Amino acid sequence: MTTLNTIGTQFGFEPEYLASSFRMRLGRRELVICRDFRRRFYAVHPLLDCSAGTEPGHLELVLGRKWLIILGKAR
């Protein structure tokens, strides 16, 4: 369970949102899938929306306005 807290601090999530998250490491990259809880101040595409992540080298994908997929550098 300690890995969930490190995910939260790494990506800026609150711990209560991490209960339904999934993390996988693929070589030098990480894949994190969780519920999207952030308020978007722009119109999100209904199927797939792509934007830059909060840290350099990260990519955020919003799938179906519900799931957040983060591709980032592994630490």
C-alpha positions in Angstrom: 0.0 0.0 0.0 2.9 2.4 0.4 3.3 2.5 -3.4 -0.1 4.1 -3.7 1.0 7.0 -1.5 4.1 7.5 -3.6 1.9 7.6 -6.8 -0.2 10.3 -5.1 2.7 12.5 -4.2 4.4 11.9 -7.6 1.4 13.0 -9.7 -0.3 15.4 -7.2 -3.3 13.2 -6.3 -5.1 13.1 -3.0 -4.9 9.7 -1.3 -8.7 9.1 -1.3 -8.7 9.1 -5.1 -6.1 6.4 -5.4 -8.2 3.5 -4.2 -9.1 2.7 -7.8 -5.8 3.3 -9.4 -3.6 0.9 -11.4 0.2 1.3 -12.0 2.4 -0.6 -14.4 6.0 -0.1 -15.4 7.0 -0.7 -19.0 10.8 -0.4 -19.3 11.7 3.2 -18.7 8.0 4.3 -18.7 5.2 4.2 -16.2 1.5 3.8 -17.0 -1.0 4.9 -14.3 -4.8 4.5 -14.8 -7.2 6.1 -12.3 -10.5 7.9 -12.2 -10.4 11.4 -13.5 -11.4 13.8 -10.7 -9.9 17.0 -11.9 -12.1 19.8 -13.1 -11.3 20.6 -16.7 -11.8 24.2 -17.8 -12.2 23.3 -21.4 -14.5 21.1 -23.4 -13.2 17.5 -23.1 -13.6 15.3 -26.1 -16.2 12.5 -25.3 -14.0 9.6 -26.3 -10.3 10.5 -26.0 -8.6 13.7 -24.9 -4.8 14.2 -24.8 -2.9 16.9 -23.0 0.5 17.6 -21.5 1.0 16.3 -18.0 1.8 18.2 -14.8 5.5 17.2 -15.0 7.9 17.4 -18.0 7.8 14.1 -20.0 4.3 13.1 -18.9 1.3 12.7 -21.2 -2.3 12.6 -19.9 -5.1 10.9 -21.7 -8.7 11.2 -20.6 -10.7 8.2 -21.8 -14.5 8.6 -22.0 -14.4 11.7 -19.7 -14.1 9.2 -16.8 -10.6 7.5 -16.8 -7.3 9.3 -16.6 -4.3 7.5 -18.2 -0.9 9.0 -17.4 2.2 8.0 -19.4 5.4 9.2 -17.7 9.0 8.5 -17.0 9.7 5.8 -14.4 11.7 6.8 -11.4 
